[in-house]
């Protein structure tokens, strides 16, 4: 994100008696939330497939709740029905060399989704495994995050401004001047993530909860006395 703050138009005179410096602040934080998305499938005719998908969704929810996941951290998506692939007619297939190898008909399917937020990272693996133990359930995605990023941003900004101020004082002394007030501060920030799936668990699941780095860069314009 980018933002700036200042004291208005300082005027050409002030700008001529000023100094611009930059500073960088870095802090680290360990993820405390894992968001997991599961896909739930059911087969057969529409009514049967819907009932099957709903039943499996219920079993999935029971499974993750048994691992301590709260009701508020479980969200279900709409269920979609997809007609099965009907294959090719014999007449149509004759126009293609090797037509005998064309895909055979497939049954219709019903697919739904469930999003689970795991706040106890230590239970992430058993929670995911319990969900995957339900027939028709597969893992769609996992994503670690830090719930309260505000604290990291405040600390990183403090460190960045301190570095910029120290640099400005050194330059002011070197030029025989005294450092005045800050006229403006511009800053931007970003999280630095490791490879999203770079550290898989020994169970083959893409879990990487290594610390994330939050970086804040500031550009400060100081008045010189």
N, C-alpha and C positions, 0 to 999 in steps of 0.2 A: 504494500500500500504506500501511497505517497501523500505527504501533507506538508504544509508550511505555516509558519506563524511569523509575524513581524510587527514593527511599530509604525508602519505606514511609510510614506515617502520621506526618506532621510535627507533628501536634497543633494545636489552635486557636491557641496562643500563637505558634507559628512562622508559621502562616498569616497572622496579624495583622501580622507583621513581615516581610513578603515582598513581592515585586514580580513580576508576570508580564509577559513581553515576547515578541515574535514576531520571527522573522527568516526571510529567504528567500535561498536560494542557487541560482544558475543556472549551468549549464555546458552546453557544446555538444559534440557528437560526430558524426563522419561515419559513416554506415552502412558496414559492412564485410562484410555478408552479404546476398545476394539469393536469396530462395526463389521458384522459379518452378514453377507447376503446368501441365502439358500434358495435353490430352485426346487419346487415340489411338482412331480409329474404324476398323472393318472392316465390310464388307458381304457379303451373301449368306446362304446357309444356315448354321446354327450352326457346323458343323465348319469350313467354308470361312472364315467371318467370324472365328472364333477364330484360325485360322492366320494370316489376314491381319493382324489386330490385333497378334498376337505378333510377326510379322515386322516390322511397322512400329515396334513398341516397341524391338525390337533395333536397328533402323536409327537411331532417335532416340538411344538410349544410345550407340551408336558415334559419332554426330555430336557430342554434347556432350563425350564423352571426348576427341575430337580437338581440342577447345578447352581441354583441361587440367582438366576436372572429374574428380575422383577417384571411384572406385567407391563409397566410403562416403557420398558426397554425392548418390547417386542411389537413389531408392526408387520401386518400382512398386506400384500398387494392384491390387485384384482386377478381373477383367474381367467385365462384365455384358452379357448378351444380351437384346435387346429385340425382341419380335415386331413385324413391320411392320404398319402400319395397313391394314386390308383394304378400306377404302372403304365405301360404302353400296350395298345391293342396289337394283335398279331399282324394286322394289315399295316399299321403304322411302322412297326419294327422292321418290316421287310425292306424298308428303304434305307436301312443302316447296316453297313458291314459289321459282323460280329454282334448282331442284335440280340443273340441269346444271352449276352452278358449284361443287358440293361437291367436297371434296378427293379426288383419285384414290388408289388403293392405293399404299402405299410399301413398299419392301423392308425386311426385318429388318436390324438393325445390332448390332454388338458394340462396346462402348466400354470402354476402360481408361484409367488415369491414371498419369502419371509425375511425381514431384516431384524437382526438381533444385536443389541448393544451390550457388550460384556465389559463391566466396570472392574471386576476382579480379574486382572490380567493373569494372575496365577492359575486361574481356572479356565483359561481360554482353550487350551488343548482338549481337556476332558469335555468341555461344553460342546465344542465343535464335533468331537467324536461321537458324543451321545446323539446329536442331531443327525449325523451321517449314518447312524445305526438304523434309522427309520427307512424302510423300503421306499424307493422313488425320490429320495432327497439327495441332492448334489450341491456341492459348494460352488457359488458363483464368484464371490470376491471377498477379500478381507482388507481392512484399512485401519491402521493405528492412528491415533490423534491425541492431542493434549487438550483437555477440557478447558482449563483456565490459561489461555495464552496471554491474557492481559498482564499478569505478573511478570512473565518473561519479557514482554515488550517494555514495561516500565524500567526494569533493571537494565536491559540492553541499551535503552535510550540514555539512562543515567551514566553508564560507562562510556558511551559514545561522546556525550557532551563533555564529560570530564577529560577525555583524551583530547578533544578539540580545544578545550580551554587551556590545557597544559601546552599544547602546540602554539596557541596564540600568544601566551605569556612569553614563551621562549623567543618567538619572532619579534615581539614588541620590545623586549629587552635588547635584543641584538640590534635593533634600529634606534635605540636610545629613546624610546617612547614608553608610555604607560598604557596598559590595556583598559579600555573603557567598557561600557555596557554592550550587551549583545543587541544588535539591531534586527537580526532576523535569524530564524532557524528553519532549515529544510531537512526533512528526514524521510527515509524509506526503509522498509523492513521486509524480511523474507525468512521462511523456514528452509533449512537445508536438510533434505531427507536422504537417507541411504537408499540403495536400490530397493524398490518396494518389496520384491520377493527374493532379496539376495541372501537371506539367512533362513532357510527352511528348517523346520523341526525334524527330528529323527523319524517322525511318522510320515514325512512327505508332505506336510501341510505348510503353506507359505506364511510362516509366522516370523516377523522381524520386529522386535520391540526395542531395538537399540535406541540410545538417546538421540534426540533430534536437536539440532543447533538452530537457535534463533539469532539472526543478525540484524543489527540496526546501524544504518549509516546516516550521519548528520553532516550538514554543511552550515557553518555558523559565520555570520558577518559581525565582526566586533568593531566598535569605535576605538580609535586611537587618540590618546590625549597628548 
